Amino acid sequence: MKYSIIVPVHNAESTITRCVESVVSQNVDLQVILIENGSSDRSANECEILSQKYNCVEYYQSKLSGVSYARNIGLDNAKGNYIAFLDSDDLIYPNTLAEILNKLEEERIEILYPMIHFYDEKDNLLEKSKIENESKINTGLLQERRTLTATFYKRELVGEISFPEEVLVGEDTVFNAKVQSKAQRVSFEEIPYYKYLLRPNSLSKKAITEEGYQGFINAIHILDEYKNQHFSPENKEAQQYFDKVILVFVTRIVELHILPN
């Protein structure tokens, strides 16, 4: 099996079918993992219908709320050579997974960042993601990072790394940073792949709560501990890499919890 596409589902009854069908229509051997996560609408019913309609779709329910719990269930059940994540209100463009697979396999890439197109709720194209050092393959410690969901990870590289459930906002940054630090071959590619819906987001509201603040502190501790466990103090590339990621969370604390609004 080539891909495992992990899709957390929360209150997405109106979008999940289009989302899944943008994946299953691709002509590649894949597994779609839906994890319904405390929805108050009919998302669970839609997931059940999709799992019965398509053999490649698996459906799970998370007893605990939160996207990290859902994604970790997906990681536990992933069988594909490569793992990617997809938000339940987003889409992927037709015939892109085969092109990306060729690049992954031919170039032996462990993490690949394709292009993201950002749309509003009226389906207007707002912007396209910037591509850093296109097609230049570099080690994870030296390559730029991008946290958004449109990322392909070699499953063997991910290993036992999971999303930190004690980080409310920025859990994807922690996951991405840890996995990329292990990689030897990381690349950005100008392949249009992901249609990202930009909408007013409650995450910014979560970030200013006490739980959000504590999550930022937890993220700093997790990253610092991982750095110390896996890299020596003499490894300057690793020190600089993790310091840069930790600075992201320090900046969020200062901007959201210290500086006056």
Buried (B, 14 or more C-beta within 10 A) or exposed (E): BBBBBBBBBBBBBEBBBEBBEBBBEBEBEBBBBBBBBBBEEBBBEBBBBBBEEBEBBBBBBBEEEBBBBBBBBBBEBBEBBBBBBBBBBBBBBEEBBEBBBEBBEEBEBBBBBBBBBBBEEEEEEEEEBEBBEEEEBBBBBEBBBBBBBBBBBBBEBBEEBBBBBBBBBBBBBBBBBBBBBBBBBBBBBEBBBBBBBEEEEEEEEEBBBEEBBEBBBBBBBBBBEBBEEEBEEEBEEBBEBBEEBBEBBBEBBEEBBEEEE
